[in-house]
């Protein structure tokens, strides 16, 4: 899957999810998915730092 297909798929998924939720539910879902993405990014950064430290010793 190329980047255009990936973003189109994510957009389609967002539209499907949004069509099933109330405004309040959509606000909560957006916050949850933002937190999930931020947490995944934090985990990846921590892994990279740990790997860098383990490789430099």
Buried (B, 14 or more C-beta within 10 A) or exposed (E): EEEEEEEEEEEEEBEEBEEEEEEEEBEEBBEEEEEEEEEEEEEEEEEEEEEEEEEEE
